[in-house]
Amino acid sequence: MTDIKCKAQTKKLKSCENYAMNGSEYCYIHSFGRLRKIPFWKNSTIHLFISITFSIIIFFFNWFSSPTKNDTDEIKALIISMQQIDKTEYDRLIKKYPLGYALFAIDHKKIIIPYKSRVNREYEIEWGPSKVTKISSKEIVINLPIIYDRVHYVKIEHLATAVNRKIGRVRSVILMRGGVKIYNEMVFENKNGFICLLGFREETNR
């Protein structure tokens, strides 16, 4: 600000009592609509234009990134498929992974949808940090969720794994303390997306 009063008049035709901005004959309020002789970083007209522009950009970003009805239907269909697999395949999967398993789905927008965990109480899965980083014709690469081993007081995080897109193809993820190994496996795929699992079992040969 300067010691010079703003040269504009108020609505009551009185001289503005505000001080003019540096490099201008007007105060910030009365700089609106006056583009000349006012630096753009101080000009309220420019500020309003920028604010409106950013608001429009954010509006369209949210519009295009928000889930559509098709997206919602796709997620619902994947959840129903996980429920059916958990019901019909439970005996086979729990025999294959005696310490439990956790189903999760991946839609075509790379969103991970976790299902209720069948993992033993000694282990806890926190899906928050998990995300899909790549989907190719052969595999899906994901950042794993955080896994807590309550027996050995171990927190497993910052791990990535690649799930083979061939149904039933098992891949080792990590060997934990106590000889417990985590595996990944794809169990289902259709037009809505993919259903995979993390399976837990104790390795006898260690």
N, C-alpha and C positions, 0 to 999 in steps of 0.2 A: 504494500500500500504506500501511497504518497501523502503529502500534506495538502494536496489539491483536492477540492471537493468535486464530486461527480457532476458533469455538466447537464445531466438529464433532468427531466421534470417528472414529478409523481403524477398520479391520476388526478390529484387535486390541483395540478398546475403549479405546484410549489417546487422549489429547487430541492434536488435530492441531497440529503444530509450525509450520505455515505462518502467515503474517500475513494478517489479513483485508484485503479490498479496501476502498478508500475508499467510504464509503456503504453498507457491508455488514458483516454479522457473520461472513461466511465468506470463505475464500480462493477462488481461481478454481476449483480442482479440486472443492471441496465446494459450489460454487454450482450444480452440476448437479442438476436436479430441484427446485430452490428458486427459484421465480419471484418471490416476494414480497420486498420490501426490497432487491432487487438490480437496479441499472440494466441495461436490456436489452443495452446495448453491452458490458457486462462479464459477462453471464450465459452460462455454458457451455452451458446447455440451449438458449438462443436460438441460439447459434453453431452447435450441432449441427443444429438444425432448419433453419437457413439453408443449411448445407453440404449436407444431404440434399436440400433443395428444388432447389438449383442443380444438384446431380448428376443429379436426375431430369430437369430441363429440358434439360441438355446431352445426356443419354442419348437423349431423344426427338428432339431437334434432329438429332443424328447419325443416328438411325434413319430419320427421314423424308428427310434430305438425302443419304443414302448411295445409290449407284447400285443400282437394282433389276436383275433379270435382263433385263427388257425394255429398260432403258437400255443395258446392256452389248450386247445383241443389236443395238440400233439403231446403236451406235457401230461395231460389227463390220461391219454392213451398209454403212455409209457408207465405211469404209476399203476394203472390197471394191469398191465403186462407184468410188472414186478410183483404185484399181489398174487397173480396166477402162478408165476414161477415159484414164489416162496411157498405157496400152498402145495403145488403138485410135485415140486422137485426137492422139497425140504429133506426127506429121508436120504436121498441120493447125495445131496450136497453136504449134509452134516456127517455122512459116512466118509466122504472125501476129505472134509475139513472138520475133524472132530472138535477143534477148539472154536469153531464157529465161522461165520462168513457175514459179509455186509454187501448187499446189493446196491447198485447205483446205476442210474440211467444218464445218458448223454444225448441231448437233442442236436439237431443240425445247426443250431446257433452256438454250439460248444458250451451249453449250460449243463452243469452237473446237478442231477436231482437224486439226492440220497434217499434210500429206503430204510426202514427200521433195521437195526443191527441184530444179527443173531450171534454175535461174538460173545465169548465168555465174559463174565463180570470182571475178570482180571484186566481186561483191555477196554479202552474207551477210544472212540474215534470222533474227532472234531473236524467236520467237513468244511468249515469256513474258508481256510486258505486254499482249498483244492481248486484246480481249474484245468481246463483243456488247453494245451498249447499247440497241438497239431493233430489234424485228421488226414490221413493218407489212405490209399487203397489197400495198404497192408497192415497199418497199425494206427493206434490212437495214443498220443503221448499226453500224459497228465501229470500235474504236480499233485502229489499225494496229500491227503488230509493229515492232520497231526494225529499221531497214535500214542496213547499213554499206556505204558506197561506198569500196572499197579503192583505187580509182584516184585519187580526189580527196581521200581521207582525210576523208570527211564522214559524220556519224552523223545519220540522220533518225529523229526520234522525236516523240511527243506529237501525232500526226496522227490525224484521224478521217476516215472515208470512208463514203459510202452506196452500197451495191451494189443496182442495179436488179434486181427479181425477175423481169424478163422475160429468158428464156434468150437469151444471145448479145448482150445490150445492153451495150456497152462504155462505161465512164466513166473520164475522166482523174482521176488521183489527185494526182500531183505531177510537175513538170518538174525534173529534177536537173541538176547540172553536167555539161557535155559534151553537152547536148541529149538526154539519156536520159530518157524519160518512163515513168512507171509507170501502169498501167491496172488497173481491176478489172472483173470480169465474172462473171456467174452462168452455169454450164455445165450444171447438173443440179439437179432438185428432185423429191423424192418424199415418201412418208409418213414416212420416217426423218429427213429434214432437207434441207439444201441443200449443194451443192458449188460453190465459187467459186474464183477464181484471182486472183493478182496477176501481171500480164504486163509484161515489160520490152522496150522497143524504142527505137531511136534515131530521133528526129524529124529529117527532112531539111529541113523548112521551119522555120527558127528564126532 
